[in-house]
Amino acid sequence: KLESEFSITLRECRDGQVELDLLPKQSASYERLGLRADLETGQIVATTIADLFGNTTRVVFEDLRFDRKPAASNFRFEAPAGVDVIDLDETR
C-alpha cells in the first residue's frame, strides 16, 4: 500500500536499523515523511515529517510495550460545556 501512495527511497541502513524517505505521489500538506525501523523486528522506532514551511518534526518511540490491556477507565472523555455531542451508537 505504501508504494501506491509514496515514492520510497532508502536513506540509511546502519546499526541494525533502516531509514526510508517517503515522498507523496500526490499533493500533500507536507514535503516528505521518514520512517526508521528495526531490521530484525520491523518495528517502527522513529518517524519524521518535513512540512512545506521547512520545519521537521521527529518522533522517537522508546520502551514500547505491546498487547497491554489498559482499563477502560483510562479512556474517559468529558465534553466541554456548550459542545454538541453526537452519539453514533444511537444511529445504528
N, C-alpha and C positions, 0 to 999 in steps of 0.2 A: 504494500500500500504506500509506503514512503516514497518509493521510486516513481509512482504516478503523480505525486504532488511536489516532489523536490528533485533537483539535480544534486546528487550526493558525491562528495569528493573526500578522499582520505586526507586529513590534515596532519595527523601524527600517530605513530604507533610505537610506544615505548613503556617501560616499567609495568608491563602486564595490562596496559590499557590502550584503547584505540579512541581517537577523536575524529569525528566526522563533521564536515561542513554541509549544511543543508540549505540550498538556495531555492526559494519558492519559484515554481514554474509560472505562476500567475501573480498578478499584482497582489501585494500584501501590505500590512501596516508595519512591517519590519523588513530589514535588509537580508538577514540570514539567521539561521539557528545553528547551534553547535551541540553535539551530543558526545559525551565521554562515557565509555562503557568499559567494564572489566572484561578482558578477553576470555577468562576462564568461565565466568558465570553468565555473562551477557547483561548483567545488571547495570542500569544507568547510574553513574556515580556523580555526574555533573552535567549541567545544561548552561548554555549561554544564548542570549538573544541580542542581536545588534539592531537597533531601531533606525528609522530613517533620518534621525537627527544626529547620528553618530555616537549615541550612548550605547554602552554594552552592560548588560546585567548578567551576572554569573550566579548560579545556584549550585551549591555543593551538597550532596546527600551523604551524611555520615551516620554511623551507628544505626543502620537500617535493621528493622525487625519485621518479619513477615508472619502472616497467619495469627495475628493477635486478635483477641475478641474483646474489644472495649465495651464497657457497659453503655447501654442506650442513653443513660442519664448524662454521659459525656457530650452528647449532641443535643443541646437544647437551644431553641431559638425563641426569642421573645420579640415580637414586632413592636417597633416604637409607636407611641401614641399617634393617632391620626393616619396610620398606614392601613390601606385596604388589603386584606389577606384573602386570597382565593384558594379554597381547599379543593385541590384537583381530585381527591378521592370522592368527593360528592358528585362529580360529573361523570363518573364511570357507571 
